[in-house]
Amino acid sequence: MSTTNAAKQVVELQAKDLPAHCPNPAMPLWSSHPRVFLDLSHGGTATCSYCGTQYQLAPGTVIKGH
């Protein structure tokens, strides 16, 4: 998982980081909110409804179904 600093934070996820959830392990405990799981299966991106952090799959990452 890698994070880039910008006006809005974007977290790039690898297959090993799935299932995706926010807050993610890199976020400080003081800024926590309830854990929400993110659906990246439609377009490879999702935004946390609590904090606005954007998540995206790294190029070439494949989501494997059940």
Long-range contacts (C-beta under 8 A, 24 or more apart in sequence): 1-25, 1-26, 2-58, 8-52, 8-53, 8-54, 9-52, 9-53, 9-54, 10-53, 10-54, 10-55, 10-56, 11-53, 11-54, 11-55, 11-56, 12-55, 12-56, 12-57, 12-58, 13-40, 13-55, 13-56, 13-57, 13-58, 13-61, 14-58, 14-61, 15-61, 15-62, 15-63, 15-64, 18-63, 20-46, 20-55, 22-48, 22-50, 22-51, 22-53, 22-55, 23-48, 23-51, 24-53
